[in-house]
Amino acid sequence: MFGKGLRLFRLFGFSVEIDASWLIIAALVTWSLAGGYFPAFYPDLSVATYWWMGVAGAIGLFVSIVVHEFSHSLVARRYGLEMRGIRLFIFGGVAQMDEEPDSAKTEFMMAVAGPIASVLISIGAYGLHVLGLRLGWGAPVAAVLLYLAWINAAVVVFNMIPAFPLDGGRVLRSVLWRLKGDLRWATRIATYAGTGFAVFLIILGVLNLFGEHFIAGVWWIFLGFFLRAASESSYQQLLVRRVLGDVPVERVMRSEAQTVPASISVEELVEDYVYRHHFKMFPITENGNLVGCITTRRVKELPRGEWSQHTVGELAEPCSDENSVPPTFDALKALKRMTQDGRSRLLVVEDGRLRGVVSLKDVSRLISLKLELEE
């Protein structure tokens, strides 16, 4: 849903990335704490004090979310699931995984790990708040600690709402999965709950627009639309995983691949191949052997006036693992590679020879047909 994130650091083998949208929420949290929350409950402090309290509260929230998501990731690793890392964005954070849990128990343990961590943070922050009051740490420190105790408790309450893909929705899915033994059915029911909760938030937001809480209303509407999209997307991802499970790319590829000879000019490549077939990458073959690839990116590096003076072979690049796969390569992994790298197709290569081409269009067509016939 969001673009590529900025990697901040790695911890326990997990990368932590931050989306540009997180900067928006960080600024809003700092501003709302410094300009509204802390002055309302702790008057007569200096403006500078309110601002460092706001910054401390925003940093504390950041750390809390990271710990929450790390708890999900560590439990997932404990049960053998591969996690790519943690992504922070405008509505919080998410632990990124490439596969679904293999059992209801794994799903349940993963789902509750984050809320348990947030409960412990909330209790710990409140305990430090009480201790700080007794030891005279000062109102600003005590206020920030109390805020962190409150916000983590709020995170637990919100996340445990049984609406997929919130943690509570995943707990609901794990229970339904355990009862019936059908992950798809459990996901569908949990998704319905998630969509229903999202609609409730949108309606709540619309009602607030006409009241005294316009900003809160806008926020609820955005959150509702986000949860609705995330819920439906999670269900679609499950269906795709089920449909493409253990399907090799040789069952999806087209054997008739459009190739180009190395001897033609770059101008001929553009006029006779790129503008006719609308591909951004073409394989170059000689006597049936794959000798390289030519891309529109390489063509753009050459001045337009020199296209007729250079051949395709001069601009050719070796085909790499980024744009080619073996016939036995998993179709689901091929789909992920194309969508993540922004490629519309991959070459299927075996022993240096071009077997065919697999494209996003072909994979999407297979998914559509299998869903229509089998699901």
C-alpha positions in Angstrom: 0.0 0.0 0.0 2.9 2.3 0.6 6.2 2.8 -1.3 9.6 1.6 -0.5 10.7 2.4 3.1 13.9 3.7 4.6 15.8 1.1 6.6 16.7 2.4 10.0 18.6 -0.6 11.6 18.7 -4.3 12.1 18.0 -6.1 15.4 17.9 -9.8 16.1 18.2 -10.4 12.3 15.1 -8.3 11.5 15.3 -5.1 9.5 13.3 -2.1 10.7 12.0 0.2 8.0 10.1 3.5 8.2 7.7 4.7 5.6 7.6 8.4 4.8 4.0 8.5 6.2 5.4 7.7 9.7 7.0 11.1 9.7 3.6 12.6 9.4 2.2 10.8 12.4 5.4 11.5 14.4 5.0 15.2 13.7 1.3 15.1 14.5 1.9 13.2 17.8 4.6 15.6 18.9 2.6 18.6 18.0 -0.6 17.3 19.7 1.2 16.4 22.9 3.2 19.6 23.1 0.4 21.9 22.1 -2.7 20.2 23.6 -2.4 17.1 25.7 0.4 18.0 28.2 -0.6 21.7 28.6 -4.2 20.6 29.4 -3.2 18.2 32.2 0.0 19.9 33.4 -0.4 23.7 33.2 2.1 26.3 34.1 5.1 24.6 32.5 7.3 26.4 29.9 6.8 26.1 26.2 10.2 24.4 25.8 9.3 21.9 28.4 6.1 21.0 26.6 8.0 20.5 23.4 10.6 18.1 24.8 7.8 16.2 26.5 6.1 15.9 23.1 9.3 14.7 21.5 9.9 12.2 24.3 6.3 10.9 24.1 6.6 10.5 20.3 9.9 8.6 20.7 8.4 6.4 23.4 5.5 5.6 21.1 7.9 4.7 18.4 9.9 2.3 20.7 6.6 0.8 21.9 5.4 0.0 18.4 8.8 -1.5 17.5 8.7 -3.7 20.6 5.1 -4.7 19.8 6.0 -5.8 16.3 9.3 -7.4 17.3 7.3 -9.6 19.7 5.2 -10.8 16.7 8.4 -11.5 14.7 10.3 -13.3 17.4 7.3 -15.7 18.0 6.9 -16.2 14.3 10.6 -17.2 14.0 10.2 -19.5 17.0 7.5 -21.4 15.0 9.6 -21.5 11.8 8.0 -18.6 9.8 10.3 -16.4 7.8 9.9 -12.7 8.6 11.3 -10.0 6.3 11.3 -7.3 9.0 9.2 -4.6 10.5 7.6 -1.7 8.7 6.4 1.5 10.4 3.8 3.6 8.6 1.2 6.2 9.3 -1.2 3.9 11.2 1.4 2.1 13.3 3.5 -0.9 12.3 3.4 -4.3 10.7 5.6 -7.4 10.9 6.2 -8.5 7.3 6.0 -12.2 6.5 6.0 -14.1 3.2 3.8 -17.0 4.3 0.8 -17.8 6.4 1.1 -19.6 9.7 1.0 -23.4 9.3 -1.4 -24.0 12.2 -4.0 -22.3 14.4 -1.7 -22.5 17.4 1.1 -20.6 15.5 -1.4 -18.0 14.4 -2.7 -17.6 18.0 0.7 -17.3 19.6 1.9 -14.8 17.0 -1.3 -12.7 17.4 -1.2 -12.4 21.2 2.6 -11.8 21.4 2.2 -8.1 20.4 -0.6 -7.2 22.8 1.2 -9.0 25.6 4.3 -6.9 25.0 2.2 -3.7 25.0 0.5 -4.7 28.3 4.0 -5.2 29.8 5.1 -1.8 28.5 2.0 -0.2 29.9 2.4 -1.7 33.3 6.1 -0.9 33.4 5.6 2.7 32.3 2.9 3.2 35.0 5.1 1.6 37.6 7.9 4.0 36.7 5.4 6.9 36.8 4.4 6.0 40.4 8.0 5.5 41.3 8.9 8.9 39.8 6.3 10.7 41.8 7.6 9.2 45.0 11.2 10.0 44.2 10.5 13.5 42.9 11.6 13.0 39.3 9.4 16.0 38.4 6.0 16.5 36.7 7.4 16.4 33.1 9.0 12.9 33.4 6.0 11.5 35.3 3.6 12.9 32.6 5.5 11.3 29.8 5.6 8.0 31.6 1.8 8.2 32.3 1.1 9.0 28.7 3.1 5.9 27.6 1.2 3.7 30.0 -2.1 5.1 28.7 -1.2 4.9 25.0 0.1 1.3 25.2 -3.1 0.3 27.0 -5.1 2.0 24.2 -3.1 0.0 21.6 -3.9 -3.2 23.4 -7.7 -2.4 23.5 -7.8 -1.3 19.8 -5.7 -4.2 18.5 -7.7 -6.9 20.3 -10.9 -5.9 18.6 -11.8 -9.1 16.6 -11.5 -7.5 13.2 -9.0 -8.9 10.7 -6.1 -8.0 10.2 -5.9 -6.5 13.7 -4.3 -8.8 16.3 -7.8 -9.5 17.7 -8.9 -10.5 14.2 -6.0 -12.9 13.9 -7.0 -14.4 17.3 -10.5 -14.8 16.0 -9.2 -16.5 12.8 -7.0 -18.9 14.8 -10.0 -19.9 17.0 -12.3 -20.4 13.9 -9.4 -22.3 12.1 -9.0 -24.5 15.2 -12.8 -25.3 15.3 -13.3 -26.1 11.7 -9.8 -26.8 10.4 -10.4 -24.6 7.3 -8.0 -21.6 7.0 -9.8 -20.1 4.0 -13.2 -20.2 5.8 -11.7 -18.8 9.0 -10.0 -16.0 7.1 -13.2 -15.1 5.2 -15.2 -14.8 8.4 -12.5 -12.8 10.1 -12.3 -10.6 7.0 -16.1 -10.0 7.2 -15.6 -8.9 10.8 -12.7 -6.6 9.7 -14.8 -5.0 6.9 -17.7 -4.5 9.3 -15.5 -2.8 11.8 -14.0 -0.6 9.1 -17.4 0.5 7.9 -18.3 1.3 11.6 -15.2 3.5 11.8 -16.1 5.3 8.6 -19.7 6.0 9.8 -18.4 7.2 13.1 -16.0 9.5 11.3 -18.8 10.9 9.1 -20.9 11.6 12.1 -18.0 13.4 13.8 -17.6 15.6 10.7 -20.9 17.2 11.5 -20.1 17.6 15.2 -17.4 19.3 17.2 -14.7 16.8 16.3 -13.9 17.4 12.7 -10.2 16.3 12.8 -11.1 13.2 14.7 -13.8 12.4 12.2 -11.3 12.7 9.3 -8.9 10.4 11.1 -11.6 7.8 11.8 -12.6 7.8 8.1 -9.0 7.4 6.9 -8.4 4.6 9.4 -11.7 2.9 8.4 -10.7 2.9 4.7 -7.2 1.6 5.5 -8.5 -1.3 7.6 -11.1 -2.2 5.0 -8.4 -2.3 2.3 -5.9 -4.2 4.5 -8.6 -6.8 5.4 -9.6 -7.5 1.9 -6.0 -7.5 0.7 -5.0 -10.1 3.3 -7.8 -12.4 2.2 -6.8 -12.0 -1.5 -3.2 -12.8 -0.6 -4.4 -16.0 1.1 -6.3 -17.0 -2.0 -3.3 -16.3 -4.2 -1.1 -18.4 -2.0 -3.6 -21.3 -2.1 -4.0 -21.1 -5.8 -0.3 -20.9 -6.7 1.0 -23.3 -4.0 3.6 -25.6 -5.5 2.9 -24.5 -9.1 6.2 -24.2 -11.1 6.6 -21.4 -13.6 6.9 -23.9 -16.5 3.1 -24.5 -16.0 2.4 -20.8 -16.4 5.0 -19.7 -19.0 4.6 -19.1 -22.7 7.0 -21.1 -24.8 6.8 -18.7 -27.7 9.1 -15.9 -26.5 9.8 -12.9 -28.6 13.6 -12.6 -29.0 15.8 -10.2 -30.9 19.1 -10.8 -32.8 22.2 -9.1 -31.6 23.1 -7.8 -35.1 20.2 -5.4 -35.6 20.5 -1.7 -34.8 19.1 -0.1 -31.7 16.8 1.9 -34.0 15.4 -1.3 -35.5 14.9 -2.7 -32.0 12.8 0.3 -31.0 10.8 0.6 -34.2 10.2 -3.1 -34.9 10.1 -4.6 -31.4 9.6 -2.2 -28.6 6.8 -0.1 -30.3 5.2 -3.3 -31.8 5.3 -5.6 -28.8 5.4 -3.0 -26.0 8.0 -4.9 -23.8 10.7 -3.2 -21.8 13.1 -6.1 -22.0 13.9 -8.6 -24.8 16.1 -11.7 -24.6 18.9 -12.0 -27.2 19.5 -15.5 -28.6 22.0 -17.1 -31.0 21.4 -20.6 -32.3 18.9 -21.2 -29.5 21.2 -20.1 -26.8 20.5 -17.1 -24.5 23.4 -14.7 -24.9 22.0 -11.6 -23.1 19.2 -9.1 -22.5 18.4 -5.7 -23.9 16.2 -3.3 -21.9 14.6 0.1 -22.7 16.6 1.5 -19.8 19.8 0.7 -21.7 18.4 2.3 -24.8 17.5 5.5 -23.0 21.2 5.8 -21.9 22.1 6.2 -25.6 21.5 9.5 -27.3 18.6 9.3 -29.8 20.8 10.4 -32.7 23.1 7.4 -32.2 20.5 4.7 -32.3 21.2 3.8 -35.9 25.0 3.7 -35.2 25.0 1.0 -32.6 23.8 -2.6 -32.5 21.7 -4.4 -29.9 24.7 -6.6 -29.1 26.8 -3.6 -28.1 24.2 -2.6 -25.5 23.4 -6.1 -24.3 23.7 -7.1 -20.7 24.0 -10.6 -19.1 20.6 -12.0 -18.0 20.6 -12.1 -14.2 18.7 -13.7 -11.4 16.6 -10.6 -11.2 15.0 -11.1 -14.7 15.3 -14.8 -15.2 14.2 -18.0 -13.3 14.5 -21.8 -13.9 11.5 -23.8 -15.0 11.0 -25.3 -11.6 10.9 -21.9 -9.9 7.9 -21.4 -7.7 5.2 -19.4 -9.5 4.2 -17.6 -6.3 7.8 -16.4 -5.7 8.0 -15.3 -9.4 4.8 -13.3 -8.9 6.3 -11.6 -5.8 9.5 -10.9 -7.6 7.7 -9.2 -10.5 5.4 -7.1 -8.3 8.2 -6.0 -5.9 10.6 -5.2 -8.7 8.1 -3.6 -11.0 8.7 -6.1 -13.8 6.0 -7.3 -16.1 7.7 -10.6 -17.0 10.6 -12.9 -16.3 12.6 -15.2 -18.6 12.5 -18.9 -18.0 16.0 -20.3 -18.6 17.4 -23.8 -18.3 21.0 -24.8 -19.0 21.7 -21.5 -20.9 18.7 -21.9 -23.2 15.5 -19.9 -23.2 12.5 -22.1 -22.4 9.9 -19.3 -22.4 8.6 -16.2 -20.6 6.3 -15.9 -17.6 4.3 -12.6 -17.3 2.1 -11.0 -14.7 -0.8 -11.2 -17.1 -0.3 -15.0 -17.5 -0.1 -15.6 -13.7 -3.1 -13.4 -13.1 -5.1 -15.3 -15.7 -4.2 -18.6 -14.1 -5.3 -17.3 -10.7 -8.6 -16.1 -12.1 -9.3 -19.5 -13.8 -8.3 -21.6 -10.8 -10.5 -19.5 -8.5 -13.4 -19.8 -10.9 -13.1 -23.6 -11.3 -11.8 -24.8 -7.9 -12.7 -22.3 -5.2 
